[in-house]
Amino acid sequence: MIRRLITTASLSAISAMASRGALFAGVLATAHYLGPAAFGQFTLIQTTALLFTTFCALSLGQMATKIVAEAMAQDSARVSAALTVSYGSAVLASLLFSALLLACSYPLAVKIGGSAELAGVYASSALLVLTGFVGAIQNGVALALHKVKQQAVANIVTAPLVFAIMLLAALQRDIAWAVYGSIAAQWLIVLGQERVLRRYRREHGQPLAWSSTRREDWSVVWRLGLPSSLSGLLTMPSIWLSMAMLSHSAGGATQLGNFAVGNQARSILLFGMGVVANATLPLLSSAIVRGARAEASTTLRHSIALLVVVTASIAGVLAMAAPLLIQRFAPAYAHAVEPLQWLLLSAVATAPTTILMRKATADGRPGVLLAGNAVFSVALLGATSVALQMHTGATGVAIAYVIASCLQLATFALYNHRELRWNSAPERN
């Protein structure tokens, strides 16, 4: 079990490093050519699009992993229906949120971006909503179908072109071009990943069967996918609001740019953690559906230990290297070092939470996700408000993330205190 977990997690990490690593390198180039103030606006536009997708899409991606893995373990004839439900839910949700973002693009540009000229840029970011949903479903399905290796190869192949697209856009030194480059790069990743899954469906005779799925096949969407997505929608708005509050504080444009550097590093780290955590979901789901609760508990504990060690190691290296690297390559972001270090610490605190979230999904307990994310949102907004009243700027907001992440972890741990006991007696299955 541990060998399977490490193998799948390693391949997932390679895939994420290839795709998100290329995007992150492009974001660093964008930060260099735009400068702190403009880069803060670029990040805010991206975060606004993510507001409509991130946790909702990830919840649907985890739902896809669960139902496809269960179909593979119980009845392969149901794999086609599970794939159809997975893609169908993503398309419907992305169209709904894209329409909402388009409708809000002008007021967002005026109230948040400070310029009506950015309305078209905010509207175009609706395309990031679609890539966010489809990409999350692709990652979830690849895990369940054991196609992570092939997906990693596809991402490695497209990575140089992804970076080239973002670099060319960044060289224009314009917010709009930077956003358009980010959109094109992420679409390229989605198309490369879909080729892998399309090949599997064709070779194994598992087409997307839109007309043959039954009503009960779709019930998992409102039993698990929808409640999980709603719980995720508590988290991203609080993150977005904390950034909006920072942008409207004294010296907000520069403070937001300094915060954005650390937040990009945190986001990449969280994405990698999520990818690795997702590797545990098919193991947990298959163990639970077979009634092997002891195996599921062992998987939970060992995966938490593995992810915490890896995350803490990476975060520690980045925290120590940040002062030298920023001084050498981006001196304009000298005040970004301290917020970056606090945000890395918040990522370490979030590492166990990512595994516990997958456990809640495997158990079919969206209420646990709702409680944990509600605690994070309330804590983040409260701590951010206090930090800005104390005029601590980007560093204060970063500390607010640490506080919120620790309280969220405590909430999830409370719901799983029995499974987290290392000395608990094994169950008889």
Sequence and secondary structure as in RCSB ss.txt:
>XXXX:A:sequence
MIRRLITTASLSAISAMASRGALFAGVLATAHYLGPAAFGQFTLIQTTALLFTTFCALSLGQMATKIVAEAMAQD
SARVSAALTVSYGSAVLASLLFSALLLACSYPLAVKIGGSAELAGVYASSALLVLTGFVGAIQNGVALALHKVKQ
QAVANIVTAPLVFAIMLLAALQRDIAWAVYGSIAAQWLIVLGQERVLRRYRREHGQPLAWSSTRREDWSVVWRLG
LPSSLSGLLTMPSIWLSMAMLSHSAGGATQLGNFAVGNQARSILLFGMGVVANATLPLLSSAIVRGARAEASTTL
RHSIALLVVVTASIAGVLAMAAPLLIQRFAPAYAHAVEPLQWLLLSAVATAPTTILMRKATADGRPGVLLAGNAV
FSVALLGATSVALQMHTGATGVAIAYVIASCLQLATFALYNHRELRWNSAPERN
>XXXX:A:secstr
 HHHHHHHHHHHHHHHHHHHHHHHHHHHHHHHHH HHHHHHHHHHHHHHHHTTHHHHHHHHHHHHHHHHHHHHH 
GGGHHHHHHHHHHHHHHHHHHHHHHHHHHHHHHHHHTSS GGGHHHHHHTHHHHHHHHHHHHHHHHHHHTT HHH
HHHHHHHHHHHHHHHHHHHHTT  HHHHHHHHHHHHHHHHHHHHHHHHHHHHHTT    TTT  HHHHHHIIIII
HHHHHHHTTHHHHHHHHHHHHHTSTTHHHHHHHHHHHHHHHHHHHHHHHHHHHTHHHHHHHHHHTT HHHHHHHH
HHHHHHHHHHHHHHHHHHHHHHHHHHHHH GGGGGGHHHHHHHHHHHHHHHHHHHHHHHHHHHT HHHHHHHHHH
HHHHHHHHHHHHHHTT HHHHHHHHHHHHHHHHHHHHHHHTTTTT TT      
